């Protein structure tokens, strides 16, 4: 089975998307990457990451709009999913991990 390539995005790539990459990185048949959409992100989103991804997962609606406005052409044919997870959790906080498993887990099974 070919691994599914999933890209997790948040604003600054400090809390939510790095947590998602750790949580789902060990799942079978999934390859993960993560980045941030803000100009000052720890790891800014690259065109190569978008080209690589089959599924793009954003944490909130504002990020979905930013992604679409900046990279709309690269998103053609890709599924973009918004998890509606607010930016109020620390990296690897148990509540964040639980939300990620509940909202993204079914998409990745």
Helices and strands as residue ranges (DSSP letters): E 4-10, H 16-25, E 30-36, H 47-52, E 55-58, H 61-71, G 72-75, E 79-82, H 94-108
